[in-house]
Amino acid sequence: MTDSASPAAGKPRSDMVIFAVVIALALAALGYLLSQRQQELRASPVGLNGLQLWLAADNLAVQSFTGGWVIDPASVGLLVVPLTDTDLDRPLTPARTKEELLVQQDENDLTWGPLLDKIYRVPALVVLPKWRSGMRLTGIAHPTLMVEKARLEALLTRLTGDPSAKINLTDEAFSTLPYNAADGTGLTAMLYAGQFLDAGTCTPIIGSGARTLLASCPLRASDASIVILSDPDLLNNHGLRLGDNALIARDFLGSAAGDGLVLIDYSEDNWFSDIQTGIARDRTWADLLRFFEPPFRVLWLGAGLVLALALWRSLRRAGPVAAEPGSALGKLQAIRARARLMRLTGQDGALLADYAAARIAATAARLVGPGHARQIGEERAFLRHVARRRADLATRLKAVLAALHALPLRVPVAAAIGHVEDLEQILERIAHDT
């Protein structure tokens, strides 16, 4: 009895390779989704993408940072840290329902250690949170979607070490505060549902007393100081368009940064280089080869298999799939034959109803494109679509269609032409006005 060696001995099984490729692709997709969520936050009404574009348009050195490489702290003139976590001692608890997501207090999970390490190293502007996740998701800035006052006061006390620090919420819809620019120009900051701080250890920059918006405060357990912005609507996408907020942001941030970089920091870790070691900028081939080692090797293998499969399939095919010959022509001939029969039998009224349905379908394709025309191509759906945009045109179209449907089977040619002209006129108005 002879032993037969297994054909798969010493070789990786194909199903294991496929499983590894699927896992690698899933991890890559997860990383992409997390980055997309961060991008959505920055581009939302509570994000600071607009601030970056505004400062860059004025030739100020500004950069957003999400981590990934080491930064020289000497190059940073002002570090802008938008806080989206009100409790840096506890991990973020994911929402389980849509209702919990709308009232969720925090957007990201930050920790005190990296945050304090960063603001100890460079001049920093800490932007306190104001809105819950519901404001970003719904786009509605309602006072009920504001972060709890007690959580903000605990965060402010932890930053400044002042137990008497308070957060004051105004009852006014819009609050205005004066600001003197560096060149002496008088500007006005405007806030919706203003959120102010009141701390005796802080020196106000914008506002005063219980209505302090921007202040220089001591950093707890150190001789350093930080600038705290109590209401992020002065700088975020939602508030830059109000009052002179955009001009104030450009003047204050430009003056505070001097010749350095305004760094808008979204990262969760401290990426500043150590003073003793500095920044190592030497690169070798080993840095590139790291991306071909496990687990990246599996990802490259999967991409190679997919590429090989795509090339093999392209070589095997003899061309595009041939459509059924005469299908479109046969449909057109059937339509023409039915129209001819209806004319010969004197059923002009029924012919007009079919004509109206065809013209509505064609107009729907003209409005929303052939790919989506099926959704509004039927008469009732088309009327609802027009009514949402032009109620007057929808009323006229409904009356014209009602008159067409009320026609008898036999209609004089002159009357039929009149109804067709009425239909064409109102459809032309809809095609151009909506």
C-alpha positions in Angstrom: 0.0 0.0 0.0 1.6 3.3 -1.2 1.1 6.6 0.5 -0.1 9.3 -1.8 0.9 12.9 -1.1 -1.8 15.5 -0.9 -1.7 17.9 -3.9 -2.2 20.8 -1.5 0.8 19.9 0.7 3.1 22.9 1.3 0.8 25.3 -0.6 -1.8 27.7 0.8 -5.3 26.6 0.3 -7.3 28.9 -2.1 -10.2 29.3 0.3 -7.9 30.5 3.0 -6.4 33.1 0.6 -9.8 34.3 -0.4 -10.8 34.5 3.3 -7.7 36.6 4.1 -8.4 38.9 1.1 -11.9 39.5 2.3 -10.7 40.3 5.8 -8.1 42.7 4.5 -10.7 44.4 2.3 -13.1 44.7 5.2 -10.5 46.3 7.4 -9.7 48.8 4.6 -13.4 49.6 4.2 -13.7 50.1 7.9 -10.8 52.6 7.9 -12.3 54.4 4.9 -15.7 54.7 6.7 -14.1 56.1 9.8 -12.2 58.7 7.8 -15.4 59.6 5.9 -17.2 60.2 9.2 -14.4 62.6 10.3 -14.7 64.4 6.9 -18.4 64.7 7.3 -17.9 66.3 10.7 -15.4 68.8 9.4 -17.7 69.7 6.5 -20.9 69.9 8.6 -22.2 73.2 10.1 -20.2 72.5 13.3 -16.9 71.8 11.4 -14.1 74.2 10.6 -13.5 73.5 6.9 -14.9 76.9 6.1 -12.4 78.6 8.5 -9.5 76.9 6.8 -10.6 77.9 3.3 -11.3 81.5 4.5 -7.8 81.9 6.1 -6.1 80.3 3.1 -7.8 82.7 0.7 -6.3 85.6 2.7 -2.8 84.0 2.3 -2.5 83.0 5.9 -0.5 79.8 6.7 -3.2 77.4 7.8 -3.5 73.6 7.8 -5.9 71.0 9.1 -4.3 68.0 10.8 -5.8 64.5 11.6 -2.5 62.8 12.5 -0.2 60.5 10.8 3.1 62.3 10.7 5.4 64.1 13.2 5.2 67.9 13.3 7.8 70.4 14.5 6.2 72.5 17.3 8.5 75.4 16.4 6.6 75.8 13.1 3.2 76.2 14.8 2.1 79.7 15.6 -1.3 78.8 17.0 -2.9 75.4 17.6 -6.7 75.4 17.2 -8.2 72.5 19.0 -12.0 72.0 18.4 -13.3 69.8 21.2 -16.0 67.5 20.2 -15.9 65.5 23.5 -17.3 66.8 26.7 -16.0 64.0 29.0 -12.4 63.2 28.2 -12.2 60.7 31.1 -14.7 58.2 29.7 -14.8 56.4 26.3 -17.5 57.4 23.9 -20.6 55.1 24.2 -22.0 54.4 20.7 -25.6 55.3 20.1 -27.9 52.3 19.7 -31.0 54.0 18.2 -31.6 57.1 16.0 -33.0 58.9 19.0 -29.9 58.3 21.0 -27.7 59.5 18.1 -29.7 62.8 17.8 -29.2 63.7 21.5 -25.6 62.3 21.8 -23.4 64.8 23.6 -20.1 63.8 22.0 -18.9 63.3 18.4 -15.4 61.9 19.0 -13.5 60.1 21.7 -10.6 62.2 23.1 -8.4 61.8 26.2 -6.8 64.3 28.5 -3.2 63.0 28.2 -2.6 63.8 24.5 -4.7 67.0 24.7 -2.7 68.5 27.6 0.6 67.4 26.0 -0.2 69.4 23.0 -1.5 72.6 24.6 1.5 72.6 27.0 3.9 72.6 24.0 2.5 75.4 21.8 0.2 78.4 22.0 -3.3 77.0 21.8 -6.9 78.0 21.2 -9.3 75.5 22.7 -12.8 75.7 21.2 -15.4 74.4 23.6 -18.3 72.2 22.2 -21.8 73.6 21.9 -24.0 71.4 19.7 -25.0 67.7 20.0 -24.9 65.3 17.1 -28.5 66.1 16.2 -27.5 69.6 15.0 -25.0 68.1 12.5 -27.4 65.4 11.4 -30.5 67.5 11.0 -28.9 70.9 10.2 -31.2 72.6 12.7 -29.6 74.8 15.3 -32.2 74.5 18.1 -31.4 75.3 21.7 -32.7 71.8 22.7 -29.7 70.3 20.8 -27.1 72.2 22.8 -24.6 70.3 25.0 -25.5 70.2 28.7 -24.2 73.1 30.7 -22.9 71.0 33.6 -20.7 69.0 31.3 -19.2 72.2 29.8 -18.5 73.7 33.3 -16.7 70.5 34.4 -14.6 70.6 31.2 -13.8 74.3 31.7 -12.8 73.7 35.4 -10.6 70.8 34.3 -8.8 73.1 31.8 -8.3 76.1 33.9 -8.3 74.6 37.4 -10.9 77.3 38.5 -13.8 75.6 40.3 -15.9 78.8 40.1 -15.8 78.9 36.3 -19.3 78.9 34.8 -21.0 78.7 31.5 -23.8 81.2 30.8 -26.5 80.7 28.2 -28.3 83.7 26.9 -32.1 84.0 26.3 -31.6 86.2 23.3 -31.9 84.7 19.8 -28.9 86.7 18.5 -26.2 88.2 20.7 -23.7 90.8 19.5 -20.3 91.7 21.1 -17.8 94.4 20.0 -14.3 93.6 18.9 -11.4 96.0 18.0 -9.2 94.7 15.2 -5.5 95.1 15.2 -5.7 98.1 12.9 -8.3 99.8 15.1 -11.4 98.8 13.1 -14.5 98.2 15.1 -16.1 94.8 14.3 -19.1 93.0 15.8 -19.3 89.4 16.6 -22.8 87.8 16.3 -23.9 84.5 17.8 -27.1 82.5 17.7 -28.1 81.2 21.1 -24.9 82.5 22.6 -22.8 80.5 25.0 -20.5 82.5 27.2 -18.0 81.7 30.0 -17.5 83.5 33.3 -14.2 82.8 35.1 -12.5 85.3 37.4 -9.0 83.9 36.5 -9.5 84.6 32.8 -8.7 87.8 30.9 -11.5 88.6 28.4 -10.5 89.2 24.8 -14.1 89.4 23.4 -16.8 90.3 25.8 -16.6 90.8 29.5 -17.8 89.4 32.8 -20.6 86.9 32.5 -20.7 87.5 28.7 -17.1 86.6 27.9 -16.8 84.9 24.5 -13.0 84.7 24.1 -10.6 84.8 26.9 -7.0 84.0 27.9 -7.1 81.6 30.8 -4.4 79.9 33.0 -3.7 76.3 32.2 -4.1 74.2 35.3 -1.1 73.0 37.2 1.3 75.1 35.1 2.5 78.6 34.4 1.3 78.5 30.8 -2.0 80.0 29.5 -4.4 79.1 26.8 -7.1 80.9 24.9 -10.6 79.5 25.3 -13.5 80.1 22.9 -16.8 79.4 24.7 -19.0 79.4 21.6 -17.7 77.6 18.5 -20.2 79.4 16.3 -17.7 82.3 16.0 -15.4 80.1 13.9 -17.4 77.2 12.5 -19.1 76.8 9.2 -22.5 77.6 10.8 -21.4 80.9 12.3 -18.8 82.4 10.0 -21.4 84.0 7.9 -23.0 85.9 10.8 -22.0 89.5 11.6 -18.3 90.2 11.3 -17.3 86.8 12.5 -15.3 85.9 9.4 -13.3 89.2 9.7 -12.8 88.7 13.4 -11.5 85.2 12.9 -9.0 86.3 10.2 -7.8 89.3 12.4 -7.4 87.4 15.7 -6.0 84.1 14.4 -3.6 85.9 12.1 -2.4 88.2 14.9 -2.1 85.3 17.4 -0.2 83.0 15.0 2.2 85.8 13.9 4.5 84.3 11.2 3.8 80.7 12.3 1.3 78.2 11.1 -2.4 78.1 12.2 -2.8 74.4 12.8 -6.5 73.1 13.1 -5.9 69.9 15.0 -8.5 67.1 14.8 -6.1 64.3 15.9 -6.6 62.2 19.0 -2.8 61.9 19.8 0.2 64.1 20.3 2.2 64.2 17.0 4.6 66.9 18.1 8.3 65.9 17.8 10.3 65.6 21.0 12.7 68.5 21.7 15.6 66.2 22.4 15.3 63.9 19.4 13.9 66.3 16.9 12.4 65.1 13.6 14.1 62.3 11.8 13.7 62.9 8.1 15.9 60.2 6.6 14.2 57.7 4.3 15.4 54.3 3.1 14.0 51.6 0.9 12.9 49.8 4.1 10.3 52.5 4.6 8.7 51.5 1.2 9.1 47.8 1.7 7.1 48.0 5.0 4.0 48.3 2.8 4.7 44.9 1.2 5.0 43.0 4.5 2.1 41.4 6.4 -0.7 42.4 6.7 -0.3 44.5 3.6 1.0 41.6 1.6 -2.4 39.9 1.8 -4.0 43.1 0.5 -1.6 43.3 -2.5 -2.2 39.6 -3.2 -5.9 40.2 -3.3 -5.5 43.2 -5.6 -3.3 41.1 -7.9 -5.9 38.2 -8.0 -8.6 40.7 -8.8 -6.5 42.3 -11.6 -5.6 38.9 -13.0 -9.3 37.8 -13.0 -10.3 41.1 -14.7 -7.6 40.6 -17.4 -8.6 37.0 -18.0 -12.2 37.8 -18.4 -11.4 40.6 -20.8 -9.3 38.3 -22.9 -12.0 35.6 -22.9 -14.8 37.8 -24.0 -15.3 38.4 -27.8 -16.9 41.8 -27.3 -20.0 43.4 -25.7 -23.1 41.3 -25.3 -25.2 41.6 -28.4 -28.6 43.0 -27.9 -31.6 41.1 -29.3 -32.0 42.1 -32.9 -35.0 44.0 -33.8 -36.3 44.5 -30.2 -36.4 48.3 -30.4 -37.7 48.2 -33.9 -40.4 45.7 -33.1 -41.6 47.9 -30.2 -41.8 51.0 -32.4 -43.7 49.1 -35.1 -46.2 47.8 -32.5 -46.8 51.3 -31.3 -47.4 52.6 -34.8 -49.7 49.7 -35.7 -51.8 50.3 -32.6 -52.0 54.1 -33.4 -53.1 53.3 -36.9 -55.8 50.9 -35.8 -57.2 53.5 -33.3 -57.3 56.1 -36.1 -59.0 53.8 -38.6 -61.6 52.8 -36.0 -62.2 56.5 -35.1 -61.0 56.1 -31.5 -59.2 59.5 -31.4 -60.3 60.0 -27.7 -58.4 56.9 -26.6 -55.5 57.8 -28.8 -55.2 61.2 -27.1 -55.1 59.5 -23.7 -52.2 57.3 -24.8 -50.5 60.3 -26.4 -50.8 62.2 -23.1 -49.2 59.3 -21.1 -46.3 59.1 -23.6 -45.7 62.9 -23.5 -45.7 62.8 -19.7 -43.1 60.0 -19.7 -41.0 61.9 -22.2 -41.1 65.1 -20.1 -40.2 63.2 -17.0 -37.1 61.8 -18.7 -36.3 65.4 -19.8 -36.6 66.7 -16.2 -34.8 64.0 -14.2 -33.0 61.9 -16.9 -33.8 58.5 -18.3 -32.4 56.7 -15.3 -34.9 58.2 -12.9 -37.8 58.9 -15.2 -39.6 55.7 -14.2 -40.1 57.1 -10.7 -42.2 60.1 -11.9 -43.2 58.9 -15.4 -46.7 57.8 -14.4 -49.4 60.5 -14.4 -50.1 60.8 -10.6 -46.4 60.7 -9.7 -45.7 63.3 -12.3 -48.4 65.6 -10.9 -47.0 65.2 -7.4 -43.5 66.1 -8.7 -44.8 69.2 -10.5 -46.9 70.3 -7.5 -43.9 70.3 -5.2 -42.2 72.8 -7.5 -44.9 74.8 -9.3 -48.4 74.3 -7.8 -50.0 76.6 -10.4 -48.6 74.5 -13.3 -49.7 71.4 -11.6 -53.3 72.7 -11.3 -53.3 73.6 -15.0 -51.9 70.2 -16.0 -54.4 68.4 -13.9 -57.3 70.3 -15.6 -55.9 69.5 -19.1 -55.5 65.8 -18.3 -59.0 65.7 -16.8 -60.4 67.2 -20.0 -58.5 64.6 -22.1 -59.7 61.7 -20.0 -63.3 63.0 -20.3 -63.3 62.9 -24.1 -65.5 60.3 -25.9 -64.0 57.7 -28.2 -64.9 59.7 -31.3 -63.6 63.3 -31.2 -63.5 65.8 -34.1 -60.1 66.5 -35.5 -60.2 70.2 -34.6 -61.1 69.5 -31.0 -58.4 66.8 -30.7 -55.8 69.3 -32.1 -56.9 71.9 -29.5 -56.4 69.5 -26.6 -53.0 68.4 -27.9 -51.9 72.1 -28.1 -53.1 72.7 -24.6 -51.2 69.7 -23.3 -48.0 70.6 -25.2 -48.0 74.2 -24.0 -48.3 73.2 -20.3 -45.7 70.5 -20.6 -43.3 72.9 -22.3 -43.8 75.4 -19.4 -43.1 72.6 -16.9 -39.9 71.5 -18.7 -38.5 75.0 -18.6 -39.9 76.4 -15.3 -39.2 73.4 -13.0 
